[in-house]
Amino acid sequence: MNCKDLTTQQKLDLIGKIVDQLVKTADACFQLTDKEKCIIAECAMGSITKVFDRRHKALRNKMSVHKEW
């Protein structure tokens, strides 16, 4: 699958499915509690959010220096 052809919403849906599969796989291997499942999901989505936040900050900084963008 080529992610470049997907819309932003489709990409986010795909990430959500991947995180869901991660939690299900970890649960199957380790019989996690609900709290442990939440920790894994929150950390995985938090990592994605951290990447987007860094990109946004870099773009914002670039635009403040080069205002013609």
Secondary structure, DSSP 8 states (H G I E B T S, - for coil): --GGGS-HHHHHHHHHHHHHHHHHHHHHHH---HHHHHHHHHHHHHHHHHHHHHHHHHHHHHHHHSTT-
